[in-house]
Amino acid sequence: MQTITVSSPSKGTFLLSGELNRANVNGCWPTSVADIKQATSQQPVVLDLKGISHIDTAGLAWIINLLRDCKSQNIQFTLRHVPETLINLAKISDVEGFLPLQ
């Protein structure tokens, strides 16, 4: 099992790397909203998924929950380098319109 790591290569951008799946999504980036809130001078914040090697429906649910939590804090962000797997899962789940794709 590979863990998920989060780095910030530039202000307002967060790069996720690893596997975002049911095996590790619960411990994934526990300070996500706080970290994103600190970067809100850069609107919208960018969540870059270029480093994601595997994602499943739990990963999709985690992203949707992150979107909800950020929206409640008036934080906007976009998704960049979205894996085709995530787009397909979103289409199948009929939530593609919720994803702020760049």
C-alpha positions in Angstrom: 0.0 0.0 0.0 1.3 3.4 -1.0 0.5 6.4 1.1 -0.6 9.8 -0.2 1.7 12.8 0.2 0.9 16.5 -0.2 3.4 19.1 -1.2 3.1 22.8 -2.1 5.4 23.5 -5.0 4.1 27.0 -5.3 1.9 29.3 -3.3 -1.7 28.3 -3.7 -0.9 25.0 -5.3 -1.1 21.6 -3.6 0.3 18.5 -5.3 -1.1 15.1 -4.3 1.1 12.1 -5.0 0.5 8.4 -4.4 -2.7 6.4 -4.2 -5.9 8.0 -3.2 -8.1 5.0 -2.4 -10.1 3.3 0.3 -6.9 1.9 1.9 -5.5 5.3 2.8 -8.1 8.0 2.2 -9.1 8.2 5.9 -5.6 9.4 7.0 -5.2 11.6 3.9 -4.1 15.1 4.5 -5.9 15.7 7.9 -5.1 19.4 7.8 -6.4 19.9 4.3 -8.9 22.7 4.8 -6.6 24.6 7.2 -3.7 24.3 4.8 -5.9 25.5 1.9 -7.4 28.3 4.0 -3.9 29.6 4.6 -3.3 29.8 0.8 -6.6 31.7 0.1 -4.7 34.8 -1.0 -4.3 32.8 -4.2 -7.8 32.2 -5.5 -8.7 29.8 -6.7 -6.4 27.3 -5.0 -5.1 24.6 -7.3 -5.3 20.9 -6.3 -2.9 19.2 -8.7 -3.4 15.5 -9.1 -0.5 14.9 -11.4 1.2 12.6 -8.9 -1.8 10.3 -8.3 -1.0 6.8 -9.4 -4.3 5.2 -8.4 -7.7 6.5 -7.4 -11.0 4.8 -6.6 -14.5 5.8 -5.5 -13.3 6.5 -2.0 -10.8 9.0 -3.5 -13.6 10.6 -5.5 -15.7 10.9 -2.3 -12.8 12.4 -0.5 -12.3 15.1 -3.2 -16.1 15.8 -3.2 -16.0 16.2 0.6 -13.0 18.4 0.4 -14.9 20.6 -2.1 -17.9 20.8 0.3 -15.7 21.7 3.3 -13.8 24.3 1.3 -17.1 25.8 -0.1 -18.4 26.1 3.5 -15.3 28.3 4.2 -15.7 30.3 1.0 -12.6 28.8 -0.5 -12.6 28.1 -4.2 -10.2 25.7 -5.9 -9.7 24.0 -9.2 -8.4 20.5 -10.0 -5.5 20.2 -12.4 -4.0 17.1 -14.1 -7.1 15.1 -13.2 -6.5 11.4 -13.9 -8.8 9.8 -16.6 -9.8 7.3 -14.0 -11.2 10.0 -11.8 -13.1 11.6 -14.6 -14.6 8.2 -15.5 -15.6 7.5 -11.9 -17.2 10.9 -11.7 -19.2 10.2 -14.9 -20.3 6.8 -13.7 -21.3 8.3 -10.3 -23.1 11.3 -12.0 -21.0 13.8 -10.1 -18.8 15.1 -12.9 -20.5 18.5 -12.7 -19.3 18.9 -9.1 -15.6 18.8 -10.1 -14.0 22.1 -10.8 -11.8 20.9 -13.6 -9.0 23.1 -15.1 
